[in-house]
Amino acid sequence: MTHSISSRLARYRRSITWLCPQLALLVMCLSSPTYAASTPWSWSRSLPSLLETKLAPSNRTATAFEQFFRRQPGQRRISEVLTTFGRPEGYSPQFIHSKTMAAEPRVDPPEVRTGTMRYLLKDGGEVHVHFCNPTDVCEVLRFTKTGRAYLLYK
């Protein structure tokens, strides 16, 4: 009888040990402002002055972006991205949520401009480069044509 109770108690503990982190993750995702405030992307062809460049689009392949962002560790600058890949096809003040959805834009003071640049790839995919201040890249995701995401930089 005691063996049966102790084995049930052990199973119960294993269930709780597995279930608690799962529930915490679910609650965190559902209460996240990024999740709760997602909307379709609002891309603009006009770029803020921070992103203006006369360089034509170049190197628009998944391999070129992967090599650029994975070649060496360290902070990436927006100016490096613009020099290497040229003018992006779009800009949005929104933050990355998925290929088709974005988080609502933050209201930043003019000196702390944030947003996402969109580069269209030759294979039908796209790369979203999020910057969290006027000089630094914070996160880069490459999306395949079907929408599968690959984190290239964080």
LUMZA-327938 format. One record per residue: y, x, z of N, C-alpha, C, O in turn; residue in one letter. Coordinates in Angstrom, 3 decimals. Layout:
N
<<Y, X, Z>, <Y, X, Z>, <Y, X, Z>, <Y, X, Z>, 'A'>;
...
END
This chain:
154
<<-1.199, 0.815, 0.000>, <0.000, 0.000, 0.000>, <1.266, 0.860, 0.000>, <2.197, 0.592, -0.758>, 'M'>;
<<1.301, 1.898, 0.853>, <2.494, 2.758, 0.905>, <2.652, 3.550, -0.389>, <3.773, 3.848, -0.802>, 'T'>;
<<1.511, 3.898, -1.043>, <1.589, 4.622, -2.311>, <2.253, 3.746, -3.375>, <3.054, 4.232, -4.173>, 'H'>;
<<1.922, 2.472, -3.382>, <2.485, 1.538, -4.347>, <3.991, 1.361, -4.128>, <4.763, 1.311, -5.086>, 'S'>;
<<4.391, 1.269, -2.884>, <5.814, 1.104, -2.566>, <6.585, 2.360, -2.941>, <7.673, 2.272, -3.509>, 'I'>;
<<6.034, 3.526, -2.630>, <6.740, 4.771, -2.938>, <6.832, 5.001, -4.449>, <7.834, 5.530, -4.931>, 'S'>;
<<5.805, 4.611, -5.195>, <5.886, 4.774, -6.649>, <6.906, 3.801, -7.243>, <7.611, 4.152, -8.189>, 'S'>;
<<6.992, 2.596, -6.707>, <8.002, 1.645, -7.168>, <9.409, 2.157, -6.843>, <10.327, 2.056, -7.657>, 'R'>;
<<9.550, 2.699, -5.651>, <10.834, 3.240, -5.235>, <11.240, 4.416, -6.136>, <12.410, 4.542, -6.497>, 'L'>;
<<10.296, 5.259, -6.494>, <10.582, 6.394, -7.385>, <11.012, 5.897, -8.772>, <11.957, 6.427, -9.356>, 'A'>;
<<10.323, 4.889, -9.290>, <10.711, 4.316, -10.592>, <12.107, 3.699, -10.520>, <12.905, 3.842, -11.447>, 'R'>;
<<12.393, 3.019, -9.424>, <13.698, 2.402, -9.227>, <14.791, 3.474, -9.228>, <15.825, 3.306, -9.874>, 'Y'>;
<<14.564, 4.568, -8.508>, <15.534, 5.670, -8.455>, <15.762, 6.273, -9.838>, <16.901, 6.558, -10.207>, 'R'>;
<<14.679, 6.472, -10.613>, <14.811, 7.012, -11.971>, <15.625, 6.060, -12.846>, <16.455, 6.498, -13.642>, 'R'>;
<<15.384, 4.767, -12.697>, <16.131, 3.781, -13.481>, <17.613, 3.818, -13.144>, <18.465, 3.804, -14.034>, 'S'>;
<<17.911, 3.866, -11.853>, <19.306, 3.903, -11.417>, <19.957, 5.205, -11.876>, <21.104, 5.196, -12.323>, 'I'>;
<<19.243, 6.319, -11.773>, <19.764, 7.615, -12.191>, <20.102, 7.595, -13.681>, <21.096, 8.194, -14.091>, 'T'>;
<<19.309, 6.929, -14.481>, <19.574, 6.843, -15.911>, <20.669, 5.821, -16.221>, <21.511, 6.052, -17.088>, 'W'>;
<<20.652, 4.698, -15.513>, <21.544, 3.591, -15.816>, <22.994, 3.845, -15.409>, <23.901, 3.445, -16.139>, 'L'>;
<<23.242, 4.487, -14.288>, <24.610, 4.684, -13.798>, <25.490, 5.453, -14.786>, <26.594, 4.991, -15.076>, 'C'>;
<<25.057, 6.605, -15.319>, <25.921, 7.288, -16.295>, <26.141, 6.461, -17.558>, <27.223, 6.503, -18.144>, 'P'>;
<<25.119, 5.706, -17.984>, <25.266, 4.870, -19.182>, <26.318, 3.782, -18.961>, <27.148, 3.522, -19.832>, 'Q'>;
<<26.274, 3.156, -17.796>, <27.261, 2.124, -17.477>, <28.660, 2.724, -17.353>, <29.635, 2.130, -17.813>, 'L'>;
<<28.755, 3.882, -16.742>, <30.058, 4.542, -16.605>, <30.646, 4.863, -17.977>, <31.841, 4.671, -18.199>, 'A'>;
<<29.817, 5.350, -18.891>, <30.271, 5.659, -20.245>, <30.733, 4.395, -20.968>, <31.762, 4.404, -21.644>, 'L'>;
<<29.983, 3.325, -20.826>, <30.345, 2.058, -21.458>, <31.681, 1.543, -20.936>, <32.540, 1.133, -21.717>, 'L'>;
<<31.857, 1.566, -19.623>, <33.108, 1.101, -19.013>, <34.270, 1.963, -19.486>, <35.346, 1.448, -19.789>, 'V'>;
<<34.054, 3.288, -19.550>, <35.105, 4.202, -19.982>, <35.504, 3.921, -21.435>, <36.691, 3.898, -21.758>, 'M'>;
<<34.520, 3.710, -22.305>, <34.813, 3.431, -23.715>, <35.553, 2.120, -23.888>, <36.505, 2.037, -24.665>, 'C'>;
<<35.123, 1.104, -23.174>, <35.746, -0.201, -23.311>, <37.146, -0.244, -22.719>, <37.987, -1.023, -23.169>, 'L'>;
<<37.401, 0.589, -21.712>, <38.725, 0.592, -21.104>, <39.645, 1.621, -21.734>, <40.828, 1.675, -21.397>, 'S'>;
<<39.129, 2.435, -22.639>, <39.930, 3.463, -23.299>, <41.000, 2.823, -24.164>, <40.710, 1.891, -24.914>, 'S'>;
<<42.250, 3.313, -24.070>, <43.294, 2.743, -24.911>, <43.027, 3.005, -26.396>, <43.415, 2.199, -27.242>, 'P'>;
<<42.379, 4.109, -26.718>, <42.068, 4.414, -28.110>, <41.127, 3.361, -28.671>, <41.309, 2.903, -29.799>, 'T'>;
<<40.129, 2.974, -27.898>, <39.168, 1.974, -28.367>, <39.821, 0.596, -28.428>, <39.671, -0.140, -29.403>, 'Y'>;
<<40.542, 0.271, -27.374>, <41.099, -1.077, -27.266>, <42.204, -1.327, -28.280>, <42.417, -2.472, -28.678>, 'A'>;
<<42.914, -0.287, -28.710>, <44.066, -0.492, -29.576>, <43.827, 0.026, -30.992>, <44.777, 0.430, -31.664>, 'A'>;
<<42.594, 0.023, -31.452>, <42.343, 0.533, -32.790>, <42.764, -0.483, -33.850>, <42.564, -1.690, -33.707>, 'S'>;
<<43.352, 0.051, -34.913>, <43.825, -0.753, -36.031>, <43.521, 0.022, -37.311>, <43.212, 1.212, -37.249>, 'T'>;
<<43.603, -0.623, -38.454>, <43.398, 0.121, -39.702>, <44.460, 1.220, -39.861>, <45.583, 1.088, -39.375>, 'P'>;
<<44.084, 2.300, -40.546>, <45.021, 3.386, -40.809>, <46.229, 2.868, -41.572>, <46.114, 1.959, -42.394>, 'W'>;
<<47.363, 3.439, -41.299>, <48.600, 3.146, -42.019>, <49.116, 4.466, -42.587>, <49.943, 5.136, -41.968>, 'S'>;
<<48.622, 4.834, -43.772>, <48.973, 6.115, -44.392>, <50.279, 5.984, -45.159>, <50.550, 4.954, -45.775>, 'W'>;
<<51.079, 7.034, -45.113>, <52.329, 7.076, -45.853>, <52.329, 8.318, -46.745>, <51.878, 9.383, -46.325>, 'S'>;
<<52.832, 8.186, -47.967>, <52.968, 9.339, -48.859>, <54.187, 10.176, -48.481>, <54.231, 11.373, -48.764>, 'R'>;
<<55.174, 9.550, -47.841>, <56.336, 10.318, -47.409>, <55.982, 11.041, -46.102>, <55.401, 10.461, -45.185>, 'S'>;
<<56.346, 12.304, -46.051>, <55.978, 13.151, -44.915>, <57.193, 13.439, -44.046>, <58.311, 13.515, -44.555>, 'L'>;
<<56.990, 13.600, -42.748>, <58.099, 14.032, -41.899>, <58.513, 15.452, -42.320>, <57.718, 16.182, -42.914>, 'P'>;
<<59.725, 15.829, -42.019>, <60.239, 17.143, -42.431>, <59.340, 18.279, -41.954>, <59.234, 19.313, -42.613>, 'S'>;
<<58.705, 18.085, -40.822>, <57.780, 19.080, -40.271>, <56.647, 19.420, -41.238>, <56.153, 20.547, -41.230>, 'L'>;
<<56.227, 18.468, -42.068>, <55.089, 18.668, -42.965>, <55.489, 18.906, -44.417>, <54.624, 19.088, -45.273>, 'L'>;
<<56.777, 18.906, -44.702>, <57.210, 19.094, -46.089>, <56.849, 20.489, -46.569>, <57.079, 21.481, -45.877>, 'E'>;
<<56.281, 20.547, -47.762>, <55.945, 21.812, -48.406>, <56.015, 21.607, -49.911>, <55.774, 20.508, -50.412>, 'T'>;
<<56.342, 22.652, -50.610>, <56.381, 22.582, -52.072>, <55.045, 23.045, -52.667>, <54.860, 23.015, -53.884>, 'K'>;
<<54.122, 23.470, -51.807>, <52.825, 23.946, -52.284>, <51.985, 22.789, -52.800>, <51.863, 21.753, -52.145>, 'L'>;
<<51.420, 22.973, -53.958>, <50.563, 21.942, -54.556>, <49.233, 21.868, -53.817>, <48.808, 22.849, -53.209>, 'A'>;
<<48.569, 20.707, -53.865>, <47.241, 20.599, -53.248>, <46.277, 21.643, -53.831>, <46.252, 21.878, -55.039>, 'P'>;
<<45.490, 22.259, -52.953>, <44.500, 23.244, -53.401>, <43.333, 23.286, -52.429>, <43.426, 22.788, -51.307>, 'S'>;
<<42.234, 23.884, -52.871>, <41.032, 24.075, -52.034>, <40.523, 22.771, -51.436>, <40.186, 22.754, -50.252>, 'N'>;
<<40.449, 21.696, -52.175>, <40.071, 20.396, -51.629>, <38.556, 20.186, -51.671>, <38.061, 19.238, -52.282>, 'R'>;
<<37.828, 21.098, -51.003>, <36.375, 20.944, -50.880>, <36.001, 20.983, -49.404>, <36.710, 21.562, -48.581>, 'T'>;
<<34.886, 20.363, -49.091>, <34.397, 20.358, -47.709>, <34.142, 21.789, -47.233>, <34.444, 22.131, -46.090>, 'A'>;
<<33.586, 22.622, -48.115>, <33.279, 24.014, -47.758>, <34.545, 24.780, -47.403>, <34.558, 25.534, -46.430>, 'T'>;
<<35.610, 24.598, -48.180>, <36.864, 25.310, -47.908>, <37.417, 24.936, -46.536>, <37.854, 25.810, -45.788>, 'A'>;
<<37.404, 23.655, -46.202>, <37.902, 23.225, -44.893>, <37.010, 23.738, -43.768>, <37.514, 24.201, -42.745>, 'F'>;
<<35.700, 23.664, -43.941>, <34.790, 24.145, -42.904>, <34.973, 25.635, -42.669>, <35.009, 26.073, -41.519>, 'E'>;
<<35.089, 26.422, -43.730>, <35.288, 27.862, -43.570>, <36.617, 28.167, -42.898>, <36.693, 29.051, -42.045>, 'Q'>;
<<37.655, 27.449, -43.270>, <38.973, 27.684, -42.687>, <38.984, 27.420, -41.181>, <39.511, 28.225, -40.413>, 'F'>;
<<38.410, 26.306, -40.763>, <38.489, 25.943, -39.347>, <37.408, 26.579, -38.490>, <37.544, 26.605, -37.267>, 'F'>;
<<36.357, 27.085, -39.076>, <35.276, 27.683, -38.284>, <35.209, 29.198, -38.393>, <34.373, 29.821, -37.739>, 'R'>;
<<36.069, 29.807, -39.203>, <35.956, 31.243, -39.471>, <36.212, 32.115, -38.257>, <35.530, 33.124, -38.078>, 'R'>;
<<37.164, 31.761, -37.426>, <37.450, 32.541, -36.230>, <38.034, 31.630, -35.163>, <38.762, 30.683, -35.462>, 'Q'>;
<<37.703, 31.931, -33.912>, <38.222, 31.087, -32.837>, <39.722, 31.307, -32.666>, <40.271, 32.314, -33.113>, 'P'>;
<<40.354, 30.372, -32.028>, <41.779, 30.495, -31.755>, <42.534, 29.270, -32.236>, <42.021, 28.455, -33.002>, 'G'>;
<<43.755, 29.167, -31.767>, <44.603, 28.028, -32.097>, <44.993, 28.053, -33.573>, <45.360, 29.102, -34.102>, 'Q'>;
<<44.916, 26.932, -34.218>, <45.338, 26.786, -35.609>, <46.736, 26.177, -35.641>, <47.066, 25.296, -34.847>, 'R'>;
<<47.532, 26.654, -36.556>, <48.904, 26.180, -36.723>, <48.994, 25.244, -37.930>, <48.267, 25.405, -38.910>, 'R'>;
<<49.887, 24.276, -37.842>, <50.112, 23.365, -38.953>, <50.544, 24.152, -40.184>, <50.113, 23.853, -41.298>, 'I'>;
<<51.389, 25.151, -39.988>, <51.887, 25.951, -41.118>, <50.736, 26.640, -41.856>, <50.785, 26.766, -43.079>, 'S'>;
<<49.696, 27.093, -41.130>, <48.529, 27.719, -41.774>, <47.784, 26.710, -42.645>, <47.349, 27.033, -43.750>, 'E'>;
<<47.644, 25.496, -42.139>, <46.944, 24.449, -42.884>, <47.720, 24.120, -44.157>, <47.132, 24.011, -45.233>, 'V'>;
<<49.028, 23.962, -44.037>, <49.853, 23.635, -45.202>, <49.849, 24.771, -46.228>, <49.823, 24.513, -47.431>, 'L'>;
<<49.874, 26.008, -45.774>, <49.837, 27.162, -46.678>, <48.507, 27.238, -47.411>, <48.472, 27.559, -48.599>, 'T'>;
<<47.418, 26.946, -46.721>, <46.083, 27.056, -47.308>, <45.739, 25.878, -48.212>, <45.165, 26.072, -49.284>, 'T'>;
<<46.080, 24.664, -47.797>, <45.636, 23.469, -48.522>, <46.751, 22.711, -49.234>, <46.478, 21.759, -49.964>, 'F'>;
<<48.002, 23.117, -49.034>, <49.108, 22.459, -49.705>, <49.465, 21.127, -49.071>, <49.073, 20.814, -47.947>, 'G'>;
<<50.211, 20.370, -49.822>, <50.714, 19.078, -49.350>, <49.566, 18.094, -49.116>, <48.709, 17.926, -49.984>, 'R'>;
<<49.543, 17.441, -47.945>, <48.516, 16.418, -47.712>, <48.807, 15.162, -48.526>, <49.944, 14.917, -48.928>, 'P'>;
<<47.759, 14.369, -48.765>, <47.930, 13.115, -49.503>, <48.560, 12.021, -48.655>, <49.073, 11.037, -49.188>, 'E'>;
<<48.525, 12.187, -47.357>, <49.093, 11.149, -46.514>, <49.412, 11.641, -45.119>, <48.924, 12.681, -44.677>, 'G'>;
<<50.244, 10.867, -44.435>, <50.606, 11.131, -43.047>, <50.603, 9.803, -42.300>, <50.975, 8.767, -42.851>, 'Y'>;
<<50.180, 9.847, -41.046>, <50.248, 8.680, -40.186>, <50.601, 9.131, -38.768>, <50.121, 10.171, -38.318>, 'S'>;
<<51.427, 8.370, -38.066>, <51.709, 8.710, -36.672>, <50.550, 8.330, -35.747>, <50.607, 8.569, -34.541>, 'P'>;
<<49.500, 7.736, -36.321>, <48.349, 7.295, -35.526>, <47.414, 8.469, -35.215>, <47.505, 9.538, -35.818>, 'Q'>;
<<46.513, 8.234, -34.253>, <45.521, 9.219, -33.856>, <44.161, 8.827, -34.416>, <43.886, 7.645, -34.623>, 'F'>;
<<43.316, 9.814, -34.660>, <41.994, 9.601, -35.249>, <41.109, 8.735, -34.350>, <40.965, 9.002, -33.156>, 'I'>;
<<40.517, 7.693, -34.947>, <39.499, 6.889, -34.269>, <38.231, 6.877, -35.116>, <37.133, 7.069, -34.594>, 'H'>;
<<38.376, 6.654, -36.416>, <37.269, 6.739, -37.368>, <37.884, 6.872, -38.764>, <39.105, 6.947, -38.902>, 'S'>;
<<37.041, 6.902, -39.792>, <37.570, 7.040, -41.144>, <38.446, 5.850, -41.530>, <39.437, 6.015, -42.242>, 'K'>;
<<38.096, 4.684, -41.078>, <38.821, 3.487, -41.491>, <39.732, 2.911, -40.409>, <40.584, 2.074, -40.705>, 'T'>;
<<39.565, 3.345, -39.169>, <40.360, 2.810, -38.070>, <41.088, 3.944, -37.345>, <40.618, 5.081, -37.312>, 'M'>;
<<42.233, 3.613, -36.771>, <43.033, 4.589, -36.043>, <43.521, 3.967, -34.748>, <43.544, 2.746, -34.593>, 'A'>;
<<43.907, 4.828, -33.827>, <44.509, 4.351, -32.585>, <45.975, 4.040, -32.858>, <46.585, 4.625, -33.753>, 'A'>;
<<46.522, 3.137, -32.098>, <47.942, 2.822, -32.237>, <48.751, 4.099, -32.038>, <48.394, 4.937, -31.210>, 'E'>;
<<49.842, 4.255, -32.794>, <50.649, 5.460, -32.636>, <51.311, 5.514, -31.268>, <51.703, 4.497, -30.696>, 'P'>;
<<51.419, 6.738, -30.766>, <52.146, 6.933, -29.517>, <53.638, 6.903, -29.824>, <54.051, 7.171, -30.953>, 'R'>;
<<54.426, 6.583, -28.839>, <55.870, 6.641, -29.002>, <56.317, 7.969, -28.409>, <56.405, 8.131, -27.192>, 'V'>;
<<56.596, 8.912, -29.299>, <56.979, 10.251, -28.878>, <58.470, 10.460, -29.065>, <59.082, 9.874, -29.958>, 'D'>;
<<59.054, 11.305, -28.214>, <60.434, 11.698, -28.489>, <60.457, 12.502, -29.794>, <59.441, 13.097, -30.154>, 'P'>;
<<61.577, 12.537, -30.507>, <61.618, 13.214, -31.810>, <61.157, 14.667, -31.784>, <60.579, 15.144, -32.761>, 'P'>;
<<61.398, 15.371, -30.695>, <61.018, 16.782, -30.633>, <59.520, 16.991, -30.385>, <59.035, 18.117, -30.496>, 'E'>;
<<58.789, 15.941, -30.056>, <57.352, 16.050, -29.803>, <56.621, 15.198, -30.832>, <55.880, 14.288, -30.462>, 'V'>;
<<56.811, 15.471, -32.084>, <56.209, 14.687, -33.163>, <54.707, 14.914, -33.207>, <54.261, 16.061, -33.236>, 'R'>;
<<53.927, 13.860, -33.213>, <52.478, 13.954, -33.342>, <52.043, 13.083, -34.507>, <52.817, 12.265, -35.005>, 'T'>;
<<50.811, 13.261, -34.936>, <50.308, 12.424, -36.006>, <49.087, 13.030, -36.664>, <48.474, 13.956, -36.133>, 'G'>;
<<48.739, 12.499, -37.827>, <47.541, 12.925, -38.540>, <47.875, 13.104, -40.017>, <48.514, 12.253, -40.636>, 'T'>;
<<47.423, 14.238, -40.570>, <47.545, 14.483, -42.006>, <46.210, 14.118, -42.652>, <45.150, 14.316, -42.059>, 'M'>;
<<46.270, 13.593, -43.854>, <45.065, 13.190, -44.575>, <44.952, 13.995, -45.871>, <45.856, 14.000, -46.706>, 'R'>;
<<43.806, 14.678, -46.009>, <43.508, 15.425, -47.228>, <42.307, 14.781, -47.913>, <41.258, 14.608, -47.291>, 'Y'>;
<<42.450, 14.431, -49.174>, <41.342, 13.848, -49.932>, <40.556, 14.968, -50.605>, <41.136, 15.867, -51.214>, 'L'>;
<<39.226, 14.907, -50.488>, <38.357, 15.950, -51.035>, <37.847, 15.581, -52.423>, <37.815, 14.408, -52.795>, 'L'>;
<<37.453, 16.584, -53.171>, <36.943, 16.376, -54.533>, <35.674, 15.533, -54.546>, <35.406, 14.837, -55.526>, 'K'>;
<<34.889, 15.586, -53.471>, <33.624, 14.852, -53.430>, <33.766, 13.407, -52.946>, <32.767, 12.714, -52.750>, 'D'>;
<<35.014, 12.953, -52.752>, <35.236, 11.579, -52.302>, <35.401, 11.463, -50.798>, <35.734, 10.387, -50.300>, 'G'>;
<<35.180, 12.528, -50.073>, <35.380, 12.520, -48.626>, <36.846, 12.765, -48.299>, <37.696, 12.832, -49.188>, 'G'>;
<<37.122, 12.897, -47.022>, <38.482, 13.213, -46.602>, <38.481, 13.981, -45.305>, <37.516, 13.931, -44.542>, 'E'>;
<<39.564, 14.694, -45.057>, <39.739, 15.462, -43.828>, <40.990, 14.943, -43.142>, <42.041, 14.800, -43.766>, 'V'>;
<<40.865, 14.662, -41.845>, <41.996, 14.212, -41.034>, <42.343, 15.345, -40.073>, <41.507, 15.774, -39.278>, 'H'>;
<<43.570, 15.819, -40.150>, <44.055, 16.907, -39.298>, <45.065, 16.308, -38.333>, <46.162, 15.920, -38.735>, 'V'>;
<<44.695, 16.231, -37.060>, <45.586, 15.664, -36.042>, <46.359, 16.797, -35.382>, <45.788, 17.825, -35.019>, 'H'>;
<<47.653, 16.600, -35.232>, <48.467, 17.583, -34.508>, <49.118, 16.912, -33.312>, <49.596, 15.781, -33.395>, 'F'>;
<<49.126, 17.635, -32.195>, <49.593, 17.058, -30.934>, <50.990, 17.531, -30.557>, <51.551, 17.079, -29.559>, 'C'>;
<<51.553, 18.435, -31.349>, <52.929, 18.884, -31.173>, <53.412, 19.406, -32.523>, <52.621, 19.457, -33.465>, 'N'>;
<<54.667, 19.793, -32.649>, <55.183, 20.170, -33.970>, <54.601, 21.440, -34.588>, <54.906, 21.744, -35.742>, 'P'>;
<<53.783, 22.183, -33.866>, <53.266, 23.431, -34.428>, <51.749, 23.548, -34.452>, <51.212, 24.242, -35.315>, 'T'>;
<<51.042, 22.899, -33.542>, <49.617, 23.150, -33.361>, <48.708, 22.020, -33.834>, <49.017, 20.838, -33.684>, 'D'>;
<<47.578, 22.425, -34.409>, <46.520, 21.490, -34.778>, <45.669, 21.252, -33.537>, <45.296, 22.202, -32.849>, 'V'>;
<<45.362, 19.997, -33.246>, <44.565, 19.670, -32.059>, <43.115, 19.333, -32.395>, <42.197, 19.713, -31.668>, 'C'>;
<<42.916, 18.617, -33.501>, <41.573, 18.146, -33.823>, <41.482, 17.925, -35.328>, <42.425, 17.446, -35.958>, 'E'>;
<<40.323, 18.286, -35.897>, <40.108, 18.090, -37.329>, <38.734, 17.462, -37.536>, <37.726, 17.975, -37.052>, 'V'>;
<<38.709, 16.353, -38.258>, <37.455, 15.685, -38.597>, <37.327, 15.605, -40.108>, <38.284, 15.282, -40.812>, 'L'>;
<<36.111, 15.907, -40.602>, <35.814, 15.720, -42.016>, <34.929, 14.495, -42.129>, <33.930, 14.380, -41.419>, 'R'>;
<<35.291, 13.573, -43.021>, <34.512, 12.368, -43.255>, <33.890, 12.446, -44.639>, <34.565, 12.783, -45.613>, 'F'>;
<<32.609, 12.136, -44.723>, <31.958, 12.072, -46.031>, <32.397, 10.795, -46.728>, <33.064, 9.948, -46.134>, 'T'>;
<<32.024, 10.667, -47.969>, <32.364, 9.470, -48.742>, <31.821, 8.205, -48.064>, <32.430, 7.138, -48.150>, 'K'>;
<<30.662, 8.334, -47.384>, <30.053, 7.190, -46.718>, <30.632, 6.930, -45.323>, <30.304, 5.921, -44.699>, 'T'>;
<<31.496, 7.836, -44.826>, <32.136, 7.627, -43.533>, <31.562, 8.435, -42.394>, <32.053, 8.334, -41.269>, 'G'>;
<<30.527, 9.243, -42.647>, <29.961, 10.071, -41.581>, <30.968, 11.150, -41.185>, <31.562, 11.797, -42.047>, 'R'>;
<<31.159, 11.340, -39.880>, <32.167, 12.269, -39.387>, <31.571, 13.583, -38.911>, <30.491, 13.618, -38.321>, 'A'>;
<<32.297, 14.663, -39.179>, <31.938, 15.998, -38.708>, <33.159, 16.605, -38.044>, <34.222, 16.699, -38.657>, 'Y'>;
<<33.012, 17.018, -36.787>, <34.104, 17.668, -36.075>, <34.200, 19.112, -36.561>, <33.245, 19.875, -36.419>, 'L'>;
<<35.331, 19.491, -37.127>, <35.517, 20.853, -37.617>, <36.275, 21.714, -36.624>, <36.100, 22.932, -36.587>, 'L'>;
<<37.114, 21.085, -35.822>, <37.954, 21.879, -34.919>, <38.437, 20.995, -33.779>, <38.754, 19.821, -33.966>, 'Y'>;
<<38.484, 21.592, -32.594>, <39.046, 20.905, -31.430>, <39.580, 21.949, -30.492>, <40.107, 21.614, -29.431>, 'K'>;
END
